[in-house]
Amino acid sequence: MDLIWKISTIKISEKTMKKLMDFIINILYPKRCSFCNVVIYNSSRYFLCNECLAKVKFIEDGCIKCGKVLAMGYDELCNDCRTIRHYFDKAYSAVEYRDEVKKALIRYKFFGKKQLIDTFVELMLYKVEKLKNIDLVVGVPLHQKRFKERGFNQSENLAKLLAERLGYLFDNKILAKVKETQNQSELSRIRRLKNLKLAFKIIDKTKVKGKDILLVDDIYTTGATVSECSKVLKQAGASHVYVLTIASGKGY
């Protein structure tokens, strides 16, 4: 503390002072990798050590509809998007759902490791630069019972921070989940669609009509959840609905 006080009495520029203070803070409280917790010395925008960052597989070119990595033999559209109607206009995922990303998402979603959100939002920003003229950012809602059990809504938290970083309007009082549903990961594709029927509703249509909306979720699997949300948003008058998730699997 004496060192910090002495530095503060020296007449130096504000920019230099900030650099000095950041240097001291980094010594006292070194940055740690969001995934493995080792001390990091690189300046990665993703708050990851070089080893963990090397394991992150960014999605460059994917399905033109859902954004999944295309499996060998498929061109432009994955098998899902060839056979199933999605109500969103286009979906984007930043990285593949594998390795350290998969482990981190499980810790974030089911074990409350909310400090991972900064890394996840930075990963999403990598992809969201493709989107322009977004009027509103909305997170996929949780049913009240599930929210009470978990204590937070991972998708709304992502959406809120993402909107802040981009300067977009965020509103979590537009879309609600009104039906308690079975966990989607436990169901087949057909049962997922039935499970979500009439599960979501619009709270205020006036906020949706004519708007281009960015719908945020954590993981894209079959797309059933975000498609159902997109459906009710479109029925309420939304002009376009784009989906952004942290990660997705391959588009078989």
Steps between C-alpha positions, in 0.01 A plus 500: 500500500793739575631442147161585350480820713849612399423447132179699533695806628728512195391747232456281195240479227170327564578244227834412657342480844241254372772280349692501826192415705404222259854362526486493879152348507612229258786413734276487807205340323628326186258417220398138477373293212120470505517133405792348696574774757875519436661844516512653153754747369368541147260778401229273359167680458333174600658477849650162409850358521669408173444128559124532556457752220670257261229244579217739410376427148347812348231446239601680182262366239194301601147424391354814340183461710595371847875568500610150600825358367412307186574129506688352207278462195272795576513829314350821644211334690536235770271199511282658772432813297424295188219316678374725783345845485665754729315824574810714558658677203854386574694358794865548590724309739845621591676173575457124489344326800797284595802463728557784747203702371262215581642458852484874566141528380395219735670678792331828406152365442465234770754594766455878504853595387380840383854642477527316167257743342770748394676235294174379346393850400839568342464179299154611386627844401730323259191397304252780567700747293322350200167637625390856436200716593381298798217678683467275802686220681298230678615195696318166485286501818481237772182379667461652848547163670826432317620855571443452874688170494799636308501852644579671169419487130824433313358615166360828630828578676688442175249711306520790746880519502517454124253787449704722731818428307332572166291798611174322414173510694443200729157407634413191703135598538396406146515122478392258774497125545157415632504120484728281705666257262720194524872553453560513124826304521301196616273493194507393137466759225126441450428503872698823540266675258190371678651581838532870411160549339328803660788528749579866421292815476554868426446734794491827303442486124552874460870456579539233232306622198723605212820429692813307401569281802812318615400192701779371727546150642798302626505187280344415164416130463190425292384861503157405633503750788622805308273412207193490725600832658552645152157376397317694771716807439414491130130447578517812717629701204880482520657579161800272541629268772867407508641247745840514664644227722840430647534154352341234281573148384546376146216523250440136416 
